[in-house]
Amino acid sequence: MKKILCLVLALSLALCAALALAESEFPEVELMTYKQYAEAEVDDPVYVETYVQATQSWWDNKITVYGQSEDGAIFIYNMTCTEEDAAKLVPGTKIAVKGYKAEWAGEVEIAEGATFEIVEGDPFIAKAADVTDLLGKDELVSHQNELVSFKGLTVEAYDETGAAFAYKNAENKTDDLYFKVSKDGQVYDFCVEFYLCGNDTDVYKAVEALKVGDVIDVEGFLYWYNGANPHITSVTKAE
């Protein structure tokens, strides 16, 4: 029994030492303003505060966060998080995040493995900024990761079948849902991110009900994948 207890103690001490080392390896970084974060180089360590607007599904002690403050928005990919803490990350919650700035296919984010703590403060919920007039323009990227809206879009056929949308996983609908819209003669690809809005959500069902030619208004987070590829959270018929 003593040998077992000694082994457990040794493993516990080793784990604590590893966690302490991992913490010590992150460099000392002062809390940044959003402007300082935006000006940081890719791969730089960053330390920022933001407010949770939405999260993707928790799994394997990781959670992806759509964060936004009055100054700008931050996408935090696969942040380290226990299941218990994930339940606390409701919209409006203020968090301080330490991690490394990254870029993938044009999407600027805080990379996998970031850590966080919840900060006391009044909640903040962003209002969707209407960026319809910026579609197809370089200025749109300045709103990357923000909650935005697009109005008066026309649903286009997604592919040669003439369907108004397409499943990434058509067999059991457990993945993203894609559709195309046009404005002023240009066509854009939009996405319902499954881990943000699953097949039981209103927006997923609304896209499944779309018909080519429908005119719609949408809201979502302005994700970037080789160009604007917003993660849509709301679809309504245009008035």
C-alpha positions as CSV (number, residue, x, y, z in Angstrom):
1,M,0.0,0.0,0.0
2,K,2.9,2.4,0.9
3,K,4.4,1.8,-2.5
4,I,1.1,2.6,-4.2
5,L,0.7,5.8,-2.2
6,C,4.3,6.8,-2.9
7,L,3.7,6.2,-6.6
8,V,0.5,8.3,-6.6
9,L,2.3,11.0,-4.7
10,A,5.1,11.0,-7.2
11,L,2.8,11.2,-10.2
12,S,0.9,14.0,-8.6
13,L,4.1,15.9,-8.0
14,A,5.2,15.3,-11.6
15,L,1.9,16.6,-12.9
16,C,2.1,19.7,-10.7
17,A,5.6,20.3,-11.9
18,A,4.6,19.9,-15.6
19,L,1.7,22.3,-15.1
20,A,4.0,24.8,-13.4
21,L,6.5,24.5,-16.2
22,A,3.9,25.0,-18.9
23,E,2.7,28.2,-17.0
24,S,6.2,29.5,-16.7
25,E,6.9,28.9,-20.4
26,F,4.3,31.5,-21.4
27,P,6.2,34.8,-21.4
28,E,5.3,37.8,-19.2
29,V,2.9,39.9,-21.2
30,E,1.0,42.9,-20.0
31,L,-2.7,43.1,-20.5
32,M,-3.3,44.4,-24.1
33,T,-5.9,46.8,-25.5
34,Y,-7.7,45.4,-28.6
35,K,-5.6,47.8,-30.7
36,Q,-2.4,46.3,-29.3
37,Y,-3.7,42.8,-30.0
38,A,-4.6,43.8,-33.6
39,E,-1.1,45.2,-34.1
40,A,0.7,42.2,-32.7
41,E,2.5,39.9,-35.1
42,V,1.4,36.3,-35.9
43,D,3.0,33.9,-33.4
44,D,3.3,36.7,-30.8
45,P,2.1,36.0,-27.2
46,V,-1.0,37.9,-26.5
47,Y,-3.0,38.7,-23.3
48,V,-6.4,40.3,-23.9
49,E,-9.8,40.7,-22.3
50,T,-13.0,40.1,-24.3
51,Y,-16.6,39.1,-23.8
52,V,-18.1,35.8,-24.8
53,Q,-20.7,36.1,-27.5
54,A,-21.1,32.5,-28.3
55,T,-19.2,29.2,-28.1
56,Q,-18.9,26.1,-30.1
57,S,-19.5,22.7,-28.5
58,W,-17.1,21.8,-25.6
59,W,-15.1,18.6,-26.2
60,D,-11.8,17.0,-24.9
61,N,-11.2,19.9,-22.4
62,K,-11.4,22.5,-25.2
63,I,-13.8,25.1,-26.3
64,T,-13.9,27.6,-29.2
65,V,-15.1,31.1,-28.3
66,Y,-16.5,34.0,-30.4
67,G,-15.4,37.0,-28.3
68,Q,-16.2,40.7,-28.8
69,S,-15.9,43.9,-26.9
70,E,-16.8,47.5,-27.9
71,D,-13.4,47.8,-29.6
72,G,-13.3,44.6,-31.7
73,A,-13.8,40.9,-32.0
74,I,-11.5,37.9,-31.3
75,F,-11.9,34.3,-32.4
76,I,-10.3,31.9,-29.8
77,Y,-9.8,28.4,-31.2
78,N,-9.8,25.4,-29.0
79,M,-9.1,27.2,-25.7
80,T,-8.2,25.0,-22.8
81,C,-11.3,24.6,-20.6
82,T,-12.9,22.1,-18.3
83,E,-16.5,21.0,-18.8
84,E,-17.4,22.7,-15.6
85,D,-15.9,26.0,-16.7
86,A,-17.4,25.7,-20.1
87,A,-20.9,26.0,-18.5
88,K,-19.9,29.4,-17.1
89,L,-19.0,30.8,-20.5
90,V,-22.5,32.2,-21.2
91,P,-22.9,35.2,-23.6
92,G,-21.8,38.4,-22.0
93,T,-19.2,36.8,-19.7
94,K,-15.9,38.8,-19.5
95,I,-12.8,36.7,-19.8
96,A,-9.0,37.3,-19.8
97,V,-7.2,35.1,-22.4
98,K,-3.5,34.3,-22.7
99,G,-2.3,32.6,-25.9
100,Y,-0.5,33.1,-29.2
101,K,-1.8,35.0,-32.2
102,A,-2.3,32.9,-35.3
103,E,-3.6,33.1,-38.8
104,W,-5.1,30.3,-40.9
105,A,-6.5,30.8,-44.5
106,G,-6.9,34.5,-43.6
107,E,-8.6,33.9,-40.3
108,V,-6.8,35.8,-37.5
109,E,-7.3,34.1,-34.1
110,I,-5.8,33.1,-30.9
111,A,-4.4,29.6,-31.4
112,E,-5.3,26.3,-29.9
113,G,-4.2,25.9,-26.3
114,A,-4.9,29.3,-24.9
115,T,-5.9,29.7,-21.2
116,F,-8.4,32.0,-19.6
117,E,-9.9,33.2,-16.4
118,I,-13.3,34.8,-15.8
119,V,-13.2,38.5,-14.9
120,E,-15.7,40.3,-12.8
121,G,-17.6,43.0,-14.7
122,D,-20.8,44.0,-16.3
123,P,-21.8,41.7,-19.2
124,F,-21.5,42.9,-22.8
125,I,-23.6,41.6,-25.7
126,A,-22.7,43.0,-29.1
127,K,-25.3,44.2,-31.6
128,A,-25.0,43.0,-35.1
129,A,-23.3,45.6,-37.4
130,D,-24.9,46.0,-40.8
131,V,-22.0,45.4,-43.2
132,T,-24.1,44.7,-46.3
133,D,-22.5,47.6,-48.2
134,L,-19.1,46.2,-47.6
135,L,-19.7,42.8,-49.3
136,G,-17.0,42.3,-52.0
137,K,-14.9,45.2,-50.7
138,D,-11.5,45.0,-48.9
139,E,-12.9,47.0,-46.0
140,L,-15.0,44.1,-44.9
141,V,-12.0,42.4,-43.3
142,S,-11.8,45.1,-40.7
143,H,-15.0,43.6,-39.2
144,Q,-13.5,40.1,-39.1
145,N,-15.0,37.9,-36.3
146,E,-17.6,40.5,-35.3
147,L,-21.3,39.8,-35.1
148,V,-22.6,41.3,-38.4
149,S,-25.7,41.4,-40.5
150,F,-26.3,41.2,-44.2
151,K,-29.6,42.3,-45.7
152,G,-31.5,41.8,-48.9
153,L,-29.4,38.8,-50.1
154,T,-30.7,36.4,-52.8
155,V,-30.4,32.7,-52.4
156,E,-28.5,31.1,-55.3
157,A,-28.3,27.4,-56.4
158,Y,-25.5,25.9,-54.4
159,D,-24.3,23.5,-57.1
160,E,-25.3,21.9,-60.4
161,T,-28.1,20.0,-58.8
162,G,-30.0,23.3,-58.3
163,A,-30.3,22.8,-54.5
164,A,-30.4,25.9,-52.3
165,F,-28.0,24.4,-49.8
166,A,-25.6,21.5,-49.2
167,Y,-24.7,19.3,-46.3
168,K,-21.1,18.6,-45.5
169,N,-22.4,15.3,-44.1
170,A,-25.7,14.6,-45.9
171,E,-26.0,11.0,-44.4
172,N,-26.8,12.0,-40.9
173,K,-26.6,15.9,-40.8
174,T,-23.9,16.0,-38.2
175,D,-21.7,18.6,-39.8
176,D,-21.8,22.1,-41.4
177,L,-24.5,23.3,-43.7
178,Y,-23.5,25.5,-46.7
179,F,-25.5,27.9,-48.9
180,K,-24.8,30.7,-51.4
181,V,-26.2,34.1,-51.7
182,S,-25.8,37.0,-54.1
183,K,-25.8,40.8,-53.9
184,D,-25.3,43.2,-56.7
185,G,-24.3,40.4,-59.1
186,Q,-21.7,38.8,-56.9
187,V,-22.0,35.4,-55.2
188,Y,-20.8,34.6,-51.6
189,D,-20.5,31.4,-49.6
190,F,-22.0,31.3,-46.2
191,C,-22.0,28.5,-43.6
192,V,-24.0,27.3,-40.6
193,E,-21.2,26.0,-38.4
194,F,-22.5,22.8,-36.9
195,Y,-20.7,23.0,-33.6
196,L,-22.1,26.5,-33.1
197,C,-25.6,25.9,-34.5
198,G,-26.5,22.2,-34.7
199,N,-29.3,20.6,-36.7
200,D,-31.8,21.2,-34.0
201,T,-31.5,25.0,-34.1
202,D,-33.8,27.5,-35.8
203,V,-31.1,28.7,-38.2
204,Y,-30.2,25.2,-39.4
205,K,-33.8,24.5,-40.1
206,A,-34.3,27.9,-41.8
207,V,-31.5,27.1,-44.2
208,E,-32.9,23.7,-44.9
209,A,-36.2,25.5,-45.9
210,L,-34.6,27.9,-48.3
211,K,-35.5,28.0,-52.0
212,V,-33.4,29.4,-54.8
213,G,-34.6,33.0,-55.3
214,D,-35.6,33.7,-51.7
215,V,-34.5,37.1,-50.5
216,I,-33.2,36.9,-46.9
217,D,-31.6,38.9,-44.1
218,V,-28.9,37.1,-42.1
219,E,-26.8,37.5,-39.0
220,G,-23.6,35.7,-37.9
221,F,-20.0,35.9,-36.9
222,L,-17.7,37.1,-39.7
223,Y,-15.3,34.2,-39.9
224,W,-12.7,34.2,-42.7
225,Y,-11.7,31.3,-44.9
226,N,-9.8,32.5,-48.0
227,G,-12.3,35.3,-47.9
228,A,-15.5,36.1,-46.0
229,N,-17.2,32.9,-44.8
230,P,-19.5,34.0,-42.0
231,H,-20.8,31.5,-39.5
232,I,-24.6,32.3,-39.7
233,T,-26.7,32.3,-36.6
234,S,-30.0,33.8,-37.9
235,V,-31.8,33.7,-41.2
236,T,-35.1,35.5,-41.9
237,K,-37.1,36.4,-45.0
238,A,-36.4,40.0,-46.0
239,E,-39.4,42.3,-45.6
